[in-house]
């Protein structure tokens, strides 16, 4: 936007872009004081070149980057000023997201590092005070926390690949049922060994082989994330079920929990990068799991969505293309 003021600070030019950015028409703006119209001291303090100011537009806060040039008359007196306004609100949002990201990732990385360091230190300094079983427990913690770290770093790499469009999927015909059983078994054994969750798990797959065109490794990551979330967002003792069946042209998998559920207005947002819902305040997390899951499923030619009743639970459903569509439509 371009705005010019005369020597008394009254607006003499308010172009179409300025109208668009601020939502203020030129007829409203012309001849009024710029400070009054923008409700901001637009004049830069001496010597400060470019700067950002925030103004209100309705309920929104707009960030404008302002540069100014002084116009002088032939006798070198200030005749007025020209300001250029650039709407940098979107950049600010990105900046904010980046710094939120750095702090949440640091936090996520720090937690496992702290326990790895603590257990390793204890073993080094006072290892002889513990018996074999205790030492093994410590080492098991070091191993599982290292695995957690690897998981976080892998997630970050996935995000980088999704963002740059470099993600490669290796599609092959696989029996999705096997992947479901492996994932549920592994989450079950983790939750048993950590002795905190006490969830019960159910796998319900139709008898025929569930052959889909998919990338086994990536599908395993998606399902692990969904089943982990189901455990994380439901109270201990809750049941987590995974069902799989063939539908026309697709294999459909559903991961259901009896947890807190997801409010209607969050059901799309939870798939966004870094988005953590209201339910996640206590459980931590990076807000990347579902973003990656959607990216991976889409790359495999499928889709993923959520159905939920607040307070009763959530069902994450995903569809993958059947190994051979014409066979599926019979
Ligand atoms: P995170 O790794 O932080 O859990 P996700 O992308 O996996 O990130 O999930 C994003 C948000 O979606 C979570 O913060 C949570 O609010 C919500 N969510 C995901 N799965 C469930 C679930 N099974 N039940 C309730 N809320 C869920």
py3Dmol code that shows the C-alpha trace and the ligand (Angstrom):
import py3Dmol

protein = """\
ATOM      1  CA  UNK A   1       0.000   0.000   0.000  1.00  0.00           C
ATOM      2  CA  UNK A   2       1.130   3.530  -0.606  1.00  0.00           C
ATOM      3  CA  UNK A   3       0.093   6.405   1.587  1.00  0.00           C
ATOM      4  CA  UNK A   4       1.204  10.032   1.286  1.00  0.00           C
ATOM      5  CA  UNK A   5       0.674  12.760   3.860  1.00  0.00           C
ATOM      6  CA  UNK A   6       1.151  16.509   3.583  1.00  0.00           C
ATOM      7  CA  UNK A   7       3.287  18.552   5.928  1.00  0.00           C
ATOM      8  CA  UNK A   8       0.605  18.584   8.592  1.00  0.00           C
ATOM      9  CA  UNK A   9       0.286  14.783   8.518  1.00  0.00           C
ATOM     10  CA  UNK A  10      -3.033  14.725   6.625  1.00  0.00           C
ATOM     11  CA  UNK A  11      -3.478  11.956   4.139  1.00  0.00           C
ATOM     12  CA  UNK A  12      -3.392  13.070   0.500  1.00  0.00           C
ATOM     13  CA  UNK A  13      -2.959   9.674  -1.132  1.00  0.00           C
ATOM     14  CA  UNK A  14      -4.351   6.316  -0.089  1.00  0.00           C
ATOM     15  CA  UNK A  15      -4.039   3.812  -2.910  1.00  0.00           C
ATOM     16  CA  UNK A  16      -6.097   0.718  -3.663  1.00  0.00           C
ATOM     17  CA  UNK A  17      -3.553  -1.600  -2.059  1.00  0.00           C
ATOM     18  CA  UNK A  18      -3.689   0.437   1.149  1.00  0.00           C
ATOM     19  CA  UNK A  19      -7.470   0.054   1.055  1.00  0.00           C
ATOM     20  CA  UNK A  20      -7.137  -3.677   0.620  1.00  0.00           C
ATOM     21  CA  UNK A  21      -4.575  -4.156   3.362  1.00  0.00           C
ATOM     22  CA  UNK A  22      -6.238  -2.024   6.014  1.00  0.00           C
ATOM     23  CA  UNK A  23      -9.870  -2.437   5.033  1.00  0.00           C
ATOM     24  CA  UNK A  24     -10.186   1.363   5.159  1.00  0.00           C
ATOM     25  CA  UNK A  25     -11.455   3.045   1.976  1.00  0.00           C
ATOM     26  CA  UNK A  26      -9.688   6.061   0.537  1.00  0.00           C
ATOM     27  CA  UNK A  27     -12.771   8.239   1.056  1.00  0.00           C
ATOM     28  CA  UNK A  28     -12.603   7.429   4.775  1.00  0.00           C
ATOM     29  CA  UNK A  29      -8.892   8.066   4.924  1.00  0.00           C
ATOM     30  CA  UNK A  30      -8.284  11.131   2.778  1.00  0.00           C
ATOM     31  CA  UNK A  31      -7.729  14.443   4.524  1.00  0.00           C
ATOM     32  CA  UNK A  32      -7.648  12.847   7.942  1.00  0.00           C
ATOM     33  CA  UNK A  33      -4.527  12.530  10.065  1.00  0.00           C
ATOM     34  CA  UNK A  34      -2.613   9.332   9.374  1.00  0.00           C
ATOM     35  CA  UNK A  35      -2.161   8.711  13.090  1.00  0.00           C
ATOM     36  CA  UNK A  36      -5.913   8.924  13.550  1.00  0.00           C
ATOM     37  CA  UNK A  37      -6.764   6.617  10.677  1.00  0.00           C
ATOM     38  CA  UNK A  38      -4.244   3.938  11.558  1.00  0.00           C
ATOM     39  CA  UNK A  39      -4.511   4.665  15.268  1.00  0.00           C
ATOM     40  CA  UNK A  40      -0.770   4.506  15.297  1.00  0.00           C
ATOM     41  CA  UNK A  41       2.101   6.934  15.320  1.00  0.00           C
ATOM     42  CA  UNK A  42       3.131   6.281  11.763  1.00  0.00           C
ATOM     43  CA  UNK A  43       6.027   8.703  11.792  1.00  0.00           C
ATOM     44  CA  UNK A  44       9.270   6.898  12.439  1.00  0.00           C
ATOM     45  CA  UNK A  45      11.383   7.956  15.362  1.00  0.00           C
ATOM     46  CA  UNK A  46      14.501   9.681  14.044  1.00  0.00           C
ATOM     47  CA  UNK A  47      16.911   7.340  12.315  1.00  0.00           C
ATOM     48  CA  UNK A  48      14.816   4.147  12.447  1.00  0.00           C
ATOM     49  CA  UNK A  49      14.455   2.961   8.857  1.00  0.00           C
ATOM     50  CA  UNK A  50      12.074   0.128   8.197  1.00  0.00           C
ATOM     51  CA  UNK A  51       9.853  -1.037  11.013  1.00  0.00           C
ATOM     52  CA  UNK A  52       6.783  -3.106  11.783  1.00  0.00           C
ATOM     53  CA  UNK A  53       3.674  -1.721  13.359  1.00  0.00           C
ATOM     54  CA  UNK A  54       0.565  -3.519  14.443  1.00  0.00           C
ATOM     55  CA  UNK A  55      -2.901  -2.189  13.779  1.00  0.00           C
ATOM     56  CA  UNK A  56      -6.337  -3.622  14.424  1.00  0.00           C
ATOM     57  CA  UNK A  57      -8.516  -4.630  11.566  1.00  0.00           C
ATOM     58  CA  UNK A  58     -11.851  -5.632  13.069  1.00  0.00           C
ATOM     59  CA  UNK A  59     -10.961  -8.425  15.471  1.00  0.00           C
ATOM     60  CA  UNK A  60      -7.709  -9.233  13.724  1.00  0.00           C
ATOM     61  CA  UNK A  61      -4.317  -7.823  14.450  1.00  0.00           C
ATOM     62  CA  UNK A  62      -2.433  -6.811  11.320  1.00  0.00           C
ATOM     63  CA  UNK A  63       1.304  -6.406  11.145  1.00  0.00           C
ATOM     64  CA  UNK A  64       2.487  -3.868   8.624  1.00  0.00           C
ATOM     65  CA  UNK A  65       6.019  -3.250   7.567  1.00  0.00           C
ATOM     66  CA  UNK A  66       6.421   0.457   6.993  1.00  0.00           C
ATOM     67  CA  UNK A  67       9.090   2.323   5.072  1.00  0.00           C
ATOM     68  CA  UNK A  68       8.981   6.038   4.582  1.00  0.00           C
ATOM     69  CA  UNK A  69      10.451   8.684   2.314  1.00  0.00           C
ATOM     70  CA  UNK A  70      10.400  12.406   2.928  1.00  0.00           C
ATOM     71  CA  UNK A  71       9.295  14.738   0.106  1.00  0.00           C
ATOM     72  CA  UNK A  72      10.858  18.183   0.075  1.00  0.00           C
ATOM     73  CA  UNK A  73       9.790  21.299  -1.753  1.00  0.00           C
ATOM     74  CA  UNK A  74      12.290  23.351  -3.832  1.00  0.00           C
ATOM     75  CA  UNK A  75      13.293  25.336  -0.760  1.00  0.00           C
ATOM     76  CA  UNK A  76      14.187  22.059   0.937  1.00  0.00           C
ATOM     77  CA  UNK A  77      11.314  22.243   3.398  1.00  0.00           C
ATOM     78  CA  UNK A  78       9.483  19.048   4.276  1.00  0.00           C
ATOM     79  CA  UNK A  79       6.410  18.999   2.052  1.00  0.00           C
ATOM     80  CA  UNK A  80       5.108  15.641   3.102  1.00  0.00           C
ATOM     81  CA  UNK A  81       5.936  11.993   3.405  1.00  0.00           C
ATOM     82  CA  UNK A  82       5.287   8.851   1.477  1.00  0.00           C
ATOM     83  CA  UNK A  83       4.850   5.605   3.310  1.00  0.00           C
ATOM     84  CA  UNK A  84       4.781   2.136   1.848  1.00  0.00           C
ATOM     85  CA  UNK A  85       2.885  -0.465   3.846  1.00  0.00           C
ATOM     86  CA  UNK A  86       3.408  -4.152   3.416  1.00  0.00           C
ATOM     87  CA  UNK A  87       1.163  -6.661   5.149  1.00  0.00           C
ATOM     88  CA  UNK A  88       3.561  -9.032   6.917  1.00  0.00           C
ATOM     89  CA  UNK A  89       0.973 -10.664   9.198  1.00  0.00           C
ATOM     90  CA  UNK A  90       1.447 -14.029   7.494  1.00  0.00           C
ATOM     91  CA  UNK A  91       5.216 -13.811   8.015  1.00  0.00           C
ATOM     92  CA  UNK A  92       4.629 -13.061  11.683  1.00  0.00           C
ATOM     93  CA  UNK A  93       2.418 -16.123  12.006  1.00  0.00           C
ATOM     94  CA  UNK A  94       5.155 -18.221  10.406  1.00  0.00           C
ATOM     95  CA  UNK A  95       7.767 -16.693  12.708  1.00  0.00           C
ATOM     96  CA  UNK A  96       5.585 -17.437  15.699  1.00  0.00           C
ATOM     97  CA  UNK A  97       5.032 -21.014  14.517  1.00  0.00           C
ATOM     98  CA  UNK A  98       8.774 -21.453  14.067  1.00  0.00           C
ATOM     99  CA  UNK A  99       9.618 -20.280  17.522  1.00  0.00           C
ATOM    100  CA  UNK A 100       6.816 -22.374  19.044  1.00  0.00           C
ATOM    101  CA  UNK A 101       8.249 -25.283  17.109  1.00  0.00           C
ATOM    102  CA  UNK A 102      11.772 -24.777  18.386  1.00  0.00           C
ATOM    103  CA  UNK A 103      10.580 -24.613  21.947  1.00  0.00           C
ATOM    104  CA  UNK A 104       8.288 -27.631  21.695  1.00  0.00           C
ATOM    105  CA  UNK A 105      10.914 -29.729  19.905  1.00  0.00           C
ATOM    106  CA  UNK A 106      13.585 -28.770  22.405  1.00  0.00           C
ATOM    107  CA  UNK A 107      11.239 -29.807  25.141  1.00  0.00           C
ATOM    108  CA  UNK A 108      10.456 -33.119  23.442  1.00  0.00           C
ATOM    109  CA  UNK A 109      14.140 -33.879  22.889  1.00  0.00           C
ATOM    110  CA  UNK A 110      15.111 -32.849  26.345  1.00  0.00           C
ATOM    111  CA  UNK A 111      12.841 -35.262  28.191  1.00  0.00           C
ATOM    112  CA  UNK A 112      14.396 -38.490  26.839  1.00  0.00           C
ATOM    113  CA  UNK A 113      17.886 -36.978  26.957  1.00  0.00           C
ATOM    114  CA  UNK A 114      17.451 -36.200  30.621  1.00  0.00           C
ATOM    115  CA  UNK A 115      16.562 -39.758  31.476  1.00  0.00           C
ATOM    116  CA  UNK A 116      19.283 -41.246  29.289  1.00  0.00           C
ATOM    117  CA  UNK A 117      21.817 -38.993  30.926  1.00  0.00           C
ATOM    118  CA  UNK A 118      20.486 -39.716  34.418  1.00  0.00           C
ATOM    119  CA  UNK A 119      20.542 -43.488  34.063  1.00  0.00           C
ATOM    120  CA  UNK A 120      23.937 -43.542  32.337  1.00  0.00           C
ATOM    121  CA  UNK A 121      25.438 -41.299  35.022  1.00  0.00           C
ATOM    122  CA  UNK A 122      24.012 -43.435  37.800  1.00  0.00           C
ATOM    123  CA  UNK A 123      25.416 -46.594  36.256  1.00  0.00           C
ATOM    124  CA  UNK A 124      28.810 -44.983  35.722  1.00  0.00           C
ATOM    125  CA  UNK A 125      29.171 -43.504  39.160  1.00  0.00           C
ATOM    126  CA  UNK A 126      27.336 -45.926  41.394  1.00  0.00           C
ATOM    127  CA  UNK A 127      26.719 -48.954  39.210  1.00  0.00           C
ATOM    128  CA  UNK A 128      28.135 -51.306  41.836  1.00  0.00           C
ATOM    129  CA  UNK A 129      25.362 -50.351  44.263  1.00  0.00           C
ATOM    130  CA  UNK A 130      22.755 -52.018  42.078  1.00  0.00           C
ATOM    131  CA  UNK A 131      22.160 -55.645  41.294  1.00  0.00           C
ATOM    132  CA  UNK A 132      22.003 -57.140  37.815  1.00  0.00           C
ATOM    133  CA  UNK A 133      18.256 -56.806  37.520  1.00  0.00           C
ATOM    134  CA  UNK A 134      18.301 -53.150  38.474  1.00  0.00           C
ATOM    135  CA  UNK A 135      21.155 -52.456  36.104  1.00  0.00           C
ATOM    136  CA  UNK A 136      19.259 -54.150  33.292  1.00  0.00           C
ATOM    137  CA  UNK A 137      16.221 -52.004  34.062  1.00  0.00           C
ATOM    138  CA  UNK A 138      18.350 -48.872  33.787  1.00  0.00           C
ATOM    139  CA  UNK A 139      19.825 -50.021  30.504  1.00  0.00           C
ATOM    140  CA  UNK A 140      16.368 -50.890  29.207  1.00  0.00           C
ATOM    141  CA  UNK A 141      15.284 -47.314  29.961  1.00  0.00           C
ATOM    142  CA  UNK A 142      18.319 -45.956  28.138  1.00  0.00           C
ATOM    143  CA  UNK A 143      17.443 -48.119  25.139  1.00  0.00           C
ATOM    144  CA  UNK A 144      13.765 -47.196  25.052  1.00  0.00           C
ATOM    145  CA  UNK A 145      14.416 -43.501  25.561  1.00  0.00           C
ATOM    146  CA  UNK A 146      16.987 -43.594  22.755  1.00  0.00           C
ATOM    147  CA  UNK A 147      14.311 -45.167  20.599  1.00  0.00           C
ATOM    148  CA  UNK A 148      11.983 -42.322  21.490  1.00  0.00           C
ATOM    149  CA  UNK A 149      14.637 -39.817  20.438  1.00  0.00           C
ATOM    150  CA  UNK A 150      15.103 -41.634  17.155  1.00  0.00           C
ATOM    151  CA  UNK A 151      11.350 -41.489  16.642  1.00  0.00           C
ATOM    152  CA  UNK A 152      11.300 -37.722  17.085  1.00  0.00           C
ATOM    153  CA  UNK A 153      14.216 -37.218  14.719  1.00  0.00           C
ATOM    154  CA  UNK A 154      12.600 -39.543  12.144  1.00  0.00           C
ATOM    155  CA  UNK A 155       9.407 -37.503  12.395  1.00  0.00           C
ATOM    156  CA  UNK A 156      11.342 -34.319  11.713  1.00  0.00           C
ATOM    157  CA  UNK A 157      12.980 -35.898   8.686  1.00  0.00           C
ATOM    158  CA  UNK A 158       9.581 -37.046   7.425  1.00  0.00           C
ATOM    159  CA  UNK A 159       8.257 -33.521   7.758  1.00  0.00           C
ATOM    160  CA  UNK A 160      11.230 -32.140   5.848  1.00  0.00           C
ATOM    161  CA  UNK A 161      10.610 -34.663   3.067  1.00  0.00           C
ATOM    162  CA  UNK A 162       6.893 -33.944   2.960  1.00  0.00           C
ATOM    163  CA  UNK A 163       7.548 -30.219   2.814  1.00  0.00           C
ATOM    164  CA  UNK A 164      10.082 -30.437   0.033  1.00  0.00           C
ATOM    165  CA  UNK A 165       8.045 -32.973  -1.942  1.00  0.00           C
ATOM    166  CA  UNK A 166      10.917 -35.479  -1.774  1.00  0.00           C
ATOM    167  CA  UNK A 167       8.968 -38.179  -0.016  1.00  0.00           C
ATOM    168  CA  UNK A 168       9.307 -41.504  -1.783  1.00  0.00           C
ATOM    169  CA  UNK A 169       6.920 -44.368  -1.197  1.00  0.00           C
ATOM    170  CA  UNK A 170       7.695 -47.895  -2.287  1.00  0.00           C
ATOM    171  CA  UNK A 171       4.384 -49.443  -3.116  1.00  0.00           C
ATOM    172  CA  UNK A 172       3.975 -53.184  -3.111  1.00  0.00           C
ATOM    173  CA  UNK A 173       1.105 -55.542  -2.534  1.00  0.00           C
ATOM    174  CA  UNK A 174       1.075 -56.257   1.174  1.00  0.00           C
ATOM    175  CA  UNK A 175      -1.330 -57.881   3.593  1.00  0.00           C
ATOM    176  CA  UNK A 176      -2.286 -54.947   5.748  1.00  0.00           C
ATOM    177  CA  UNK A 177      -3.646 -57.308   8.402  1.00  0.00           C
ATOM    178  CA  UNK A 178      -0.118 -58.441   9.246  1.00  0.00           C
ATOM    179  CA  UNK A 179       1.031 -54.877   9.754  1.00  0.00           C
ATOM    180  CA  UNK A 180      -1.968 -54.222  12.023  1.00  0.00           C
ATOM    181  CA  UNK A 181      -1.159 -57.268  14.160  1.00  0.00           C
ATOM    182  CA  UNK A 182       2.529 -56.346  14.447  1.00  0.00           C
ATOM    183  CA  UNK A 183       1.801 -52.756  15.417  1.00  0.00           C
ATOM    184  CA  UNK A 184      -0.822 -53.631  18.015  1.00  0.00           C
ATOM    185  CA  UNK A 185       1.483 -56.286  19.477  1.00  0.00           C
ATOM    186  CA  UNK A 186       4.320 -53.834  19.764  1.00  0.00           C
ATOM    187  CA  UNK A 187       2.220 -51.075  21.366  1.00  0.00           C
ATOM    188  CA  UNK A 188       0.691 -53.651  23.715  1.00  0.00           C
ATOM    189  CA  UNK A 189       4.074 -54.913  24.844  1.00  0.00           C
ATOM    190  CA  UNK A 190       5.382 -51.362  25.308  1.00  0.00           C
ATOM    191  CA  UNK A 191       2.403 -50.429  27.400  1.00  0.00           C
ATOM    192  CA  UNK A 192       2.732 -53.633  29.451  1.00  0.00           C
ATOM    193  CA  UNK A 193       6.416 -53.065  30.078  1.00  0.00           C
ATOM    194  CA  UNK A 194       5.861 -49.478  31.131  1.00  0.00           C
ATOM    195  CA  UNK A 195       3.069 -50.718  33.413  1.00  0.00           C
ATOM    196  CA  UNK A 196       1.144 -47.522  33.294  1.00  0.00           C
ATOM    197  CA  UNK A 197      -1.592 -47.681  30.779  1.00  0.00           C
ATOM    198  CA  UNK A 198      -3.537 -50.860  31.380  1.00  0.00           C
ATOM    199  CA  UNK A 199      -5.411 -50.606  28.103  1.00  0.00           C
ATOM    200  CA  UNK A 200      -6.982 -53.590  26.454  1.00  0.00           C
ATOM    201  CA  UNK A 201      -6.392 -54.092  22.755  1.00  0.00           C
ATOM    202  CA  UNK A 202      -8.610 -55.754  20.182  1.00  0.00           C
ATOM    203  CA  UNK A 203      -7.851 -56.589  16.602  1.00  0.00           C
ATOM    204  CA  UNK A 204     -10.747 -57.472  14.362  1.00  0.00           C
ATOM    205  CA  UNK A 205      -9.853 -58.249  10.761  1.00  0.00           C
ATOM    206  CA  UNK A 206     -12.042 -59.815   8.137  1.00  0.00           C
ATOM    207  CA  UNK A 207     -11.014 -63.343   7.181  1.00  0.00           C
ATOM    208  CA  UNK A 208      -9.939 -62.690   3.613  1.00  0.00           C
ATOM    209  CA  UNK A 209      -6.434 -61.287   3.103  1.00  0.00           C
ATOM    210  CA  UNK A 210      -6.436 -57.502   3.211  1.00  0.00           C
ATOM    211  CA  UNK A 211      -4.135 -56.906   0.291  1.00  0.00           C
ATOM    212  CA  UNK A 212      -3.445 -53.273  -0.438  1.00  0.00           C
ATOM    213  CA  UNK A 213      -0.994 -51.296  -2.518  1.00  0.00           C
ATOM    214  CA  UNK A 214       1.066 -49.743   0.227  1.00  0.00           C
ATOM    215  CA  UNK A 215       4.494 -49.091   1.654  1.00  0.00           C
ATOM    216  CA  UNK A 216       4.846 -51.476   4.579  1.00  0.00           C
ATOM    217  CA  UNK A 217       7.261 -49.374   6.549  1.00  0.00           C
ATOM    218  CA  UNK A 218       5.295 -46.164   6.173  1.00  0.00           C
ATOM    219  CA  UNK A 219       2.003 -47.841   6.925  1.00  0.00           C
ATOM    220  CA  UNK A 220       3.547 -49.217  10.087  1.00  0.00           C
ATOM    221  CA  UNK A 221       4.532 -45.689  11.105  1.00  0.00           C
ATOM    222  CA  UNK A 222       1.024 -44.379  10.460  1.00  0.00           C
ATOM    223  CA  UNK A 223      -0.643 -47.153  12.430  1.00  0.00           C
ATOM    224  CA  UNK A 224       1.842 -46.907  15.280  1.00  0.00           C
ATOM    225  CA  UNK A 225       1.045 -43.233  15.570  1.00  0.00           C
ATOM    226  CA  UNK A 226      -2.719 -43.846  15.552  1.00  0.00           C
ATOM    227  CA  UNK A 227      -2.577 -46.647  18.104  1.00  0.00           C
ATOM    228  CA  UNK A 228      -0.151 -44.697  20.315  1.00  0.00           C
ATOM    229  CA  UNK A 229      -2.517 -41.713  20.200  1.00  0.00           C
ATOM    230  CA  UNK A 230      -5.473 -43.951  21.031  1.00  0.00           C
ATOM    231  CA  UNK A 231      -3.612 -45.066  24.164  1.00  0.00           C
ATOM    232  CA  UNK A 232      -2.356 -41.596  24.991  1.00  0.00           C
ATOM    233  CA  UNK A 233      -5.743 -39.907  24.749  1.00  0.00           C
ATOM    234  CA  UNK A 234      -7.838 -42.473  26.576  1.00  0.00           C
ATOM    235  CA  UNK A 235      -7.978 -43.318  30.244  1.00  0.00           C
ATOM    236  CA  UNK A 236      -6.230 -46.399  31.541  1.00  0.00           C
ATOM    237  CA  UNK A 237      -8.464 -49.434  31.348  1.00  0.00           C
ATOM    238  CA  UNK A 238      -9.936 -48.155  28.090  1.00  0.00           C
ATOM    239  CA  UNK A 239     -10.204 -50.412  25.113  1.00  0.00           C
ATOM    240  CA  UNK A 240      -8.429 -49.742  21.834  1.00  0.00           C
ATOM    241  CA  UNK A 241      -9.618 -51.609  18.799  1.00  0.00           C
ATOM    242  CA  UNK A 242      -8.317 -51.871  15.264  1.00  0.00           C
ATOM    243  CA  UNK A 243     -10.562 -53.240  12.565  1.00  0.00           C
ATOM    244  CA  UNK A 244      -9.812 -53.913   8.936  1.00  0.00           C
ATOM    245  CA  UNK A 245     -12.049 -54.793   6.041  1.00  0.00           C
ATOM    246  CA  UNK A 246     -12.330 -54.733   2.307  1.00  0.00           C
ATOM    247  CA  UNK A 247     -14.672 -52.273   0.679  1.00  0.00           C
ATOM    248  CA  UNK A 248     -15.164 -51.514  -2.940  1.00  0.00           C
ATOM    249  CA  UNK A 249     -11.758 -50.614  -4.308  1.00  0.00           C
ATOM    250  CA  UNK A 250     -10.202 -49.969  -0.908  1.00  0.00           C
ATOM    251  CA  UNK A 251      -9.001 -51.545   2.300  1.00  0.00           C
ATOM    252  CA  UNK A 252     -10.403 -49.683   5.259  1.00  0.00           C
ATOM    253  CA  UNK A 253      -8.723 -49.638   8.653  1.00  0.00           C
ATOM    254  CA  UNK A 254     -10.242 -48.070  11.746  1.00  0.00           C
ATOM    255  CA  UNK A 255      -8.497 -47.358  15.048  1.00  0.00           C
ATOM    256  CA  UNK A 256     -11.021 -46.725  17.785  1.00  0.00           C
ATOM    257  CA  UNK A 257     -10.538 -45.573  21.367  1.00  0.00           C
ATOM    258  CA  UNK A 258     -12.789 -44.778  24.314  1.00  0.00           C
ATOM    259  CA  UNK A 259     -10.980 -41.593  25.153  1.00  0.00           C
ATOM    260  CA  UNK A 260     -11.601 -37.893  25.472  1.00  0.00           C
ATOM    261  CA  UNK A 261     -12.720 -37.438  21.868  1.00  0.00           C
ATOM    262  CA  UNK A 262     -12.027 -34.466  19.637  1.00  0.00           C
ATOM    263  CA  UNK A 263     -14.186 -31.340  19.458  1.00  0.00           C
ATOM    264  CA  UNK A 264     -15.809 -30.787  16.084  1.00  0.00           C
ATOM    265  CA  UNK A 265     -13.844 -27.625  15.332  1.00  0.00           C
ATOM    266  CA  UNK A 266     -10.523 -29.426  15.827  1.00  0.00           C
ATOM    267  CA  UNK A 267     -11.185 -32.415  13.606  1.00  0.00           C
ATOM    268  CA  UNK A 268      -9.494 -30.969  10.532  1.00  0.00           C
ATOM    269  CA  UNK A 269      -6.957 -28.895  12.391  1.00  0.00           C
ATOM    270  CA  UNK A 270      -5.381 -31.862  14.163  1.00  0.00           C
ATOM    271  CA  UNK A 271      -3.935 -32.933  10.816  1.00  0.00           C
ATOM    272  CA  UNK A 272      -2.031 -29.695  10.479  1.00  0.00           C
ATOM    273  CA  UNK A 273       1.645 -29.412  11.156  1.00  0.00           C
ATOM    274  CA  UNK A 274       2.463 -28.707  14.829  1.00  0.00           C
ATOM    275  CA  UNK A 275      -1.193 -28.575  15.785  1.00  0.00           C
ATOM    276  CA  UNK A 276      -1.805 -29.903  19.256  1.00  0.00           C
ATOM    277  CA  UNK A 277      -5.346 -30.078  20.441  1.00  0.00           C
ATOM    278  CA  UNK A 278      -6.878 -28.992  23.693  1.00  0.00           C
ATOM    279  CA  UNK A 279      -6.667 -32.596  24.916  1.00  0.00           C
ATOM    280  CA  UNK A 280      -2.887 -32.685  24.581  1.00  0.00           C
ATOM    281  CA  UNK A 281      -2.039 -30.141  27.248  1.00  0.00           C
ATOM    282  CA  UNK A 282      -1.001 -32.782  29.739  1.00  0.00           C
ATOM    283  CA  UNK A 283       0.428 -35.392  27.435  1.00  0.00           C
ATOM    284  CA  UNK A 284       3.002 -33.427  25.465  1.00  0.00           C
ATOM    285  CA  UNK A 285       3.758 -34.233  21.864  1.00  0.00           C
ATOM    286  CA  UNK A 286       5.025 -32.381  18.832  1.00  0.00           C
ATOM    287  CA  UNK A 287       1.793 -32.103  16.882  1.00  0.00           C
ATOM    288  CA  UNK A 288       3.518 -33.779  13.941  1.00  0.00           C
ATOM    289  CA  UNK A 289       2.156 -37.325  14.122  1.00  0.00           C
ATOM    290  CA  UNK A 290      -1.122 -36.783  12.280  1.00  0.00           C
ATOM    291  CA  UNK A 291       0.385 -34.330   9.824  1.00  0.00           C
ATOM    292  CA  UNK A 292       2.916 -36.997   8.857  1.00  0.00           C
ATOM    293  CA  UNK A 293       0.287 -39.732   8.868  1.00  0.00           C
ATOM    294  CA  UNK A 294      -1.886 -37.811   6.449  1.00  0.00           C
ATOM    295  CA  UNK A 295       1.136 -37.044   4.261  1.00  0.00           C
ATOM    296  CA  UNK A 296       2.181 -40.699   4.138  1.00  0.00           C
ATOM    297  CA  UNK A 297      -1.318 -42.044   3.512  1.00  0.00           C
ATOM    298  CA  UNK A 298      -1.902 -39.495   0.758  1.00  0.00           C
ATOM    299  CA  UNK A 299       1.435 -40.414  -0.826  1.00  0.00           C
ATOM    300  CA  UNK A 300       0.220 -44.027  -0.892  1.00  0.00           C
ATOM    301  CA  UNK A 301      -2.893 -42.915  -2.750  1.00  0.00           C
ATOM    302  CA  UNK A 302      -5.206 -43.268   0.245  1.00  0.00           C
ATOM    303  CA  UNK A 303      -6.990 -40.956   2.656  1.00  0.00           C
ATOM    304  CA  UNK A 304      -7.353 -40.576   6.405  1.00  0.00           C
ATOM    305  CA  UNK A 305      -9.926 -38.823   8.559  1.00  0.00           C
ATOM    306  CA  UNK A 306     -11.404 -38.847  12.029  1.00  0.00           C
ATOM    307  CA  UNK A 307     -14.835 -39.424  13.497  1.00  0.00           C
ATOM    308  CA  UNK A 308     -15.428 -38.642  17.114  1.00  0.00           C
ATOM    309  CA  UNK A 309     -17.975 -38.114  19.859  1.00  0.00           C
ATOM    310  CA  UNK A 310     -16.614 -35.846  22.533  1.00  0.00           C
ATOM    311  CA  UNK A 311     -16.226 -37.612  25.844  1.00  0.00           C
ATOM    312  CA  UNK A 312     -16.866 -41.010  24.266  1.00  0.00           C
ATOM    313  CA  UNK A 313     -13.936 -41.552  21.962  1.00  0.00           C
ATOM    314  CA  UNK A 314     -12.443 -41.159  18.530  1.00  0.00           C
ATOM    315  CA  UNK A 315     -12.107 -43.331  15.475  1.00  0.00           C
ATOM    316  CA  UNK A 316      -9.332 -42.669  13.002  1.00  0.00           C
ATOM    317  CA  UNK A 317     -10.145 -44.256   9.670  1.00  0.00           C
ATOM    318  CA  UNK A 318      -7.919 -44.763   6.705  1.00  0.00           C
ATOM    319  CA  UNK A 319      -8.406 -46.139   3.254  1.00  0.00           C
ATOM    320  CA  UNK A 320      -5.733 -47.610   1.032  1.00  0.00           C
ATOM    321  CA  UNK A 321      -6.192 -48.636  -2.573  1.00  0.00           C
ATOM    322  CA  UNK A 322      -6.959 -52.302  -2.991  1.00  0.00           C
ATOM    323  CA  UNK A 323      -4.216 -54.329  -4.682  1.00  0.00           C
ATOM    324  CA  UNK A 324      -6.262 -54.636  -7.824  1.00  0.00           C
ATOM    325  CA  UNK A 325      -9.240 -52.381  -8.228  1.00  0.00           C
ATOM    326  CA  UNK A 326     -11.104 -54.376 -10.819  1.00  0.00           C
ATOM    327  CA  UNK A 327     -10.931 -57.451  -8.598  1.00  0.00           C
ATOM    328  CA  UNK A 328     -12.317 -55.445  -5.711  1.00  0.00           C
ATOM    329  CA  UNK A 329     -15.299 -54.233  -7.666  1.00  0.00           C
ATOM    330  CA  UNK A 330     -16.505 -57.693  -8.571  1.00  0.00           C
TER     331      UNK A 330
END
"""
ligand_1 = """\
27
LIG
P 1.084 -35.386 18.975
O 2.275 -36.173 18.541
O 1.428 -34.092 19.613
O 0.064 -36.183 19.703
P -0.601 -35.638 16.622
O -0.422 -34.970 15.311
O -0.432 -37.112 16.662
O 0.428 -34.918 17.602
O -2.006 -35.238 17.207
C -2.444 -33.894 17.136
C -3.538 -33.644 18.142
O -4.699 -34.405 17.819
C -3.193 -34.063 19.559
O -2.502 -33.024 20.223
C -4.560 -34.338 20.168
O -5.129 -33.141 20.637
C -5.398 -34.795 18.996
N -5.556 -36.265 18.961
C -4.861 -37.143 18.206
N -5.296 -38.410 18.401
C -6.296 -38.334 19.305
C -7.169 -39.305 19.921
N -7.086 -40.606 19.641
N -8.097 -38.842 20.808
C -8.178 -37.502 21.090
N -7.399 -36.561 20.547
C -6.465 -36.950 19.666
"""
view = py3Dmol.view(width=600, height=400)
view.addModel(protein, "pdb")
view.setStyle({"model": 0}, {"cartoon": {"style": "trace"}})
view.addModel(ligand_1, "xyz")
view.setStyle({"model": 1}, {"stick": {}})
view.zoomTo()
view.show()
